[in-house]
């Protein structure tokens, strides 16, 4: 949020500003524009989405998890309907708190109707709600890459090629990128896993792996390996 610059990125004052924005936009504006929305359910769904950034989910699976964990009371023990969760996520998209992206079948060249991902529009909200969690660094940088691709005017999808997943397929009318995002490529197992899905794609569009590694190796058989910060600043 631009206002944070006024506070010289002081953590305490920044969190106070984010709490104010969150309370105003989410807990007031969304609820006022959606009279039948339940504040408790809205907040639980927000926390779930924040905790599962970068994970493939569906409205049905979210409803089942929240119901099974007892986070939301339902009538007669029924699970929360996927349509209900989808309606709340739609409210969050309309308020520009989350973005939802679908899956694209690279081999079949078609957009799939099930299972997508949700990314938060500002990581400050997530950190304010959940605190800083180092265990989630991989998902955090994936969210950052998504936001940067949107800023660069790409249309973004999750890629699917057979049983393999490509983190992002980013398209413009005359351009396409295939991108994998990982915290580190140091482990041979991780490196092979990230490369495998990109190697399977038969076309000649640019393929990139972004990580937090500073390395002299910048290409694997034509697949670029870039330091995330350099890519963000390019």
C-alpha positions as CSV (number, residue, x, y, z in Angstrom):
1,X,0.0,0.0,0.0
2,X,1.5,3.4,-1.0
3,X,0.7,5.0,2.3
4,X,3.3,2.8,4.0
5,X,6.0,4.9,2.4
6,X,4.9,7.8,4.6
7,X,5.9,5.8,7.6
8,X,9.4,4.9,6.3
9,X,8.3,1.3,6.5
10,X,8.3,1.3,10.3
11,X,6.8,-2.1,11.1
12,X,4.6,-1.0,14.0
13,X,3.1,2.0,12.2
14,X,2.8,0.1,9.0
15,X,0.8,-2.6,10.7
16,X,-1.5,0.0,12.3
17,X,-2.1,1.5,8.9
18,X,-2.8,-1.9,7.4
19,X,-5.2,-2.8,10.2
20,X,-7.1,0.4,9.5
21,X,-7.3,-0.3,5.8
22,X,-8.3,-3.9,6.4
23,X,-11.1,-2.8,8.9
24,X,-12.4,-0.2,6.5
25,X,-12.3,-2.1,3.2
26,X,-13.0,-5.6,4.4
27,X,-15.0,-5.4,7.5
28,X,-17.0,-2.4,6.6
29,X,-17.2,-1.9,2.8
30,X,-17.7,-5.6,1.9
31,X,-20.3,-6.2,4.7
32,X,-22.2,-3.0,3.8
33,X,-22.3,-3.9,0.1
34,X,-23.4,-7.5,0.9
35,X,-26.1,-7.3,3.5
36,X,-26.4,-11.1,4.0
37,X,-22.7,-11.6,4.5
38,X,-21.6,-13.0,7.8
39,X,-18.6,-11.3,9.3
40,X,-17.3,-14.4,11.1
41,X,-17.5,-16.5,8.0
42,X,-15.8,-13.8,5.9
43,X,-12.9,-13.5,8.3
44,X,-12.4,-17.3,8.5
45,X,-12.3,-17.6,4.7
46,X,-9.8,-14.7,4.5
47,X,-7.6,-16.4,7.0
48,X,-7.8,-19.7,5.2
49,X,-6.9,-18.0,1.8
50,X,-4.0,-16.2,3.5
51,X,-2.7,-19.5,4.9
52,X,-3.0,-21.3,1.6
53,X,-1.6,-18.9,-0.9
54,X,-0.1,-20.8,-3.8
55,X,-2.1,-24.0,-3.0
56,X,-4.6,-25.4,-5.4
57,X,-8.1,-25.3,-3.9
58,X,-11.7,-25.2,-4.8
59,X,-14.7,-23.6,-3.1
60,X,-15.9,-27.1,-2.1
61,X,-12.6,-28.1,-0.6
62,X,-12.4,-24.9,1.4
63,X,-15.9,-25.4,2.7
64,X,-15.1,-29.0,3.7
65,X,-11.9,-28.0,5.6
66,X,-13.6,-25.2,7.5
67,X,-16.5,-27.4,8.4
68,X,-14.4,-30.3,9.5
69,X,-12.2,-28.2,11.6
70,X,-15.2,-26.7,13.3
71,X,-14.1,-23.2,12.4
72,X,-17.7,-22.3,11.3
73,X,-20.9,-23.5,12.9
74,X,-23.3,-25.0,10.3
75,X,-26.9,-25.9,10.7
76,X,-27.6,-29.5,11.4
77,X,-23.9,-30.4,11.0
78,X,-24.0,-29.7,7.3
79,X,-20.8,-28.7,5.5
80,X,-20.5,-25.2,4.1
81,X,-21.6,-25.3,0.5
82,X,-19.1,-24.6,-2.2
83,X,-21.4,-22.0,-3.7
84,X,-21.4,-20.1,-0.4
85,X,-17.6,-20.1,-0.2
86,X,-17.4,-19.1,-3.9
87,X,-19.8,-16.1,-3.1
88,X,-17.5,-14.9,-0.3
89,X,-14.4,-15.2,-2.5
90,X,-16.2,-13.2,-5.2
91,X,-16.8,-10.5,-2.6
92,X,-13.1,-10.4,-1.8
93,X,-12.2,-10.2,-5.5
94,X,-14.6,-7.4,-6.0
95,X,-13.0,-5.5,-3.1
96,X,-9.5,-6.2,-4.7
97,X,-8.3,-8.1,-1.7
98,X,-7.7,-11.4,-3.6
99,X,-7.1,-12.4,-7.2
100,X,-8.2,-15.9,-8.4
101,X,-6.5,-17.6,-11.3
102,X,-7.5,-20.7,-13.2
103,X,-5.6,-23.7,-14.6
104,X,-4.5,-23.9,-18.3
105,X,-3.9,-27.2,-19.9
106,X,-0.8,-26.5,-21.9
107,X,-1.0,-29.7,-23.9
108,X,-4.7,-29.4,-24.7
109,X,-4.6,-25.6,-25.0
110,X,-7.7,-25.0,-23.0
111,X,-8.7,-23.4,-19.8
112,X,-9.9,-25.9,-17.1
113,X,-12.9,-25.1,-15.1
114,X,-11.9,-26.7,-11.8
115,X,-9.2,-26.1,-9.1
116,X,-7.4,-22.8,-9.1
117,X,-5.3,-20.6,-6.8
118,X,-5.9,-17.4,-4.9
119,X,-3.3,-14.7,-4.3
120,X,-3.6,-11.7,-2.0
121,X,-3.2,-8.3,-3.5
122,X,-0.8,-7.0,-0.8
123,X,1.5,-9.3,1.3
124,X,1.3,-6.7,4.1
125,X,-2.3,-7.8,4.8
126,X,-1.2,-11.4,5.0
127,X,1.7,-10.6,7.3
128,X,-0.6,-8.4,9.5
129,X,-3.2,-11.2,9.8
130,X,-0.9,-14.2,10.2
131,X,2.4,-12.8,11.3
132,X,5.7,-13.5,9.6
133,X,6.2,-17.2,8.9
134,X,9.5,-18.3,7.4
135,X,8.1,-21.7,6.6
136,X,5.9,-20.1,3.9
137,X,8.7,-18.3,2.1
138,X,8.1,-20.3,-1.1
139,X,4.4,-19.3,-1.3
140,X,5.3,-15.7,-0.4
141,X,7.7,-15.3,-3.3
142,X,5.2,-17.1,-5.6
143,X,2.6,-14.4,-4.6
144,X,5.1,-11.7,-5.3
145,X,5.9,-13.1,-8.8
146,X,2.2,-13.3,-9.6
147,X,1.7,-9.6,-8.6
148,X,4.7,-8.6,-10.8
149,X,3.4,-10.5,-13.8
150,X,0.0,-8.7,-13.4
151,X,1.9,-5.4,-13.1
152,X,3.6,-6.2,-16.4
153,X,0.2,-6.6,-18.0
154,X,0.4,-10.4,-18.5
155,X,-2.7,-12.6,-18.3
156,X,-1.7,-15.3,-15.8
157,X,-2.8,-18.9,-15.4
158,X,-1.6,-22.0,-13.5
159,X,-0.1,-24.4,-16.1
160,X,-0.9,-28.1,-16.3
161,X,1.0,-30.4,-18.6
162,X,-0.1,-34.0,-18.1
163,X,0.4,-34.7,-14.4
164,X,2.9,-31.9,-14.0
165,X,2.2,-28.3,-12.8
166,X,3.8,-25.1,-14.1
167,X,3.5,-22.4,-11.5
168,X,2.7,-19.7,-14.1
169,X,1.8,-19.4,-17.7
170,X,1.9,-15.7,-18.5
171,X,0.5,-14.5,-21.8
172,X,0.4,-11.3,-23.9
173,X,-0.9,-11.1,-27.5
174,X,2.6,-11.6,-28.9
175,X,4.4,-13.1,-25.9
176,X,4.2,-16.1,-23.6
177,X,6.3,-17.1,-20.5
178,X,6.4,-20.4,-18.6
179,X,7.7,-19.7,-15.0
180,X,8.6,-21.9,-12.1
181,X,9.1,-20.3,-8.7
182,X,11.1,-21.9,-5.9
183,X,13.0,-20.6,-2.8
184,X,16.1,-22.5,-3.7
185,X,17.6,-24.7,-6.5
186,X,20.4,-26.0,-4.4
187,X,18.9,-29.4,-3.7
188,X,19.4,-31.7,-6.7
189,X,15.9,-33.2,-6.1
190,X,14.2,-29.7,-6.1
191,X,16.2,-28.6,-9.2
192,X,15.2,-31.7,-11.2
193,X,11.6,-31.3,-10.1
194,X,11.4,-27.7,-11.2
195,X,13.2,-28.4,-14.5
196,X,11.2,-31.5,-15.4
197,X,7.8,-29.8,-16.0
198,X,9.4,-27.1,-18.1
199,X,11.4,-29.6,-20.2
200,X,8.2,-31.4,-21.1
201,X,6.7,-28.4,-22.8
202,X,7.4,-28.8,-26.6
203,X,7.1,-25.2,-27.8
204,X,9.8,-22.6,-28.0
205,X,8.4,-19.9,-25.7
206,X,10.7,-18.6,-22.9
207,X,11.0,-20.8,-19.9
208,X,12.3,-19.4,-16.6
209,X,13.0,-20.6,-13.0
210,X,13.0,-17.8,-10.4
211,X,14.7,-18.5,-7.0
212,X,16.5,-16.7,-4.2
213,X,19.8,-18.3,-5.2
214,X,22.7,-16.2,-6.5
215,X,24.4,-18.5,-8.8
216,X,26.8,-18.4,-11.8
217,X,24.6,-21.0,-13.5
218,X,22.0,-19.0,-15.4
219,X,20.7,-21.7,-17.8
220,X,19.8,-25.4,-17.9
221,X,19.5,-26.6,-21.4
222,X,18.0,-23.3,-22.5
223,X,15.8,-22.9,-19.4
224,X,16.8,-19.6,-17.7
225,X,17.6,-19.6,-14.0
226,X,17.3,-16.1,-12.5
227,X,17.8,-14.5,-9.1
228,X,14.3,-13.3,-8.1
229,X,15.4,-9.8,-7.1
230,X,17.2,-9.2,-10.4
231,X,14.1,-10.3,-12.3
232,X,11.9,-8.0,-10.2
233,X,14.2,-5.0,-10.9
234,X,14.6,-5.8,-14.6
